[in-house]
């Protein structure tokens, strides 16, 4: 089995380079998730996903305010 990279454009699959695929070959097609072009695009997509999740999140309970008033640190870093 041999793998080739390609992209999809205007309803056509365009291989990268000029792979020599024998005529009549059976093809298995795997569609990958579109990759962000750069870090800014990754961050933009993460922010949009975050905002959508926040829109569907119910308000915080009074218990949350009590925990914060006790100065409990719930901060953590997220890698984007």
GIFENVEN-V441677 format. One record per pair of residues at least 24 apart in sequence whose C-alpha atoms are under 8 Angstrom apart, sorted by the first residue. I is the first residue (numbers start at 0). J is the second residue. Records with the same first field share a line. If there is no record, write none. Layout:
I = J, J
This chain:
41 = 79
42 = 79
45 = 79
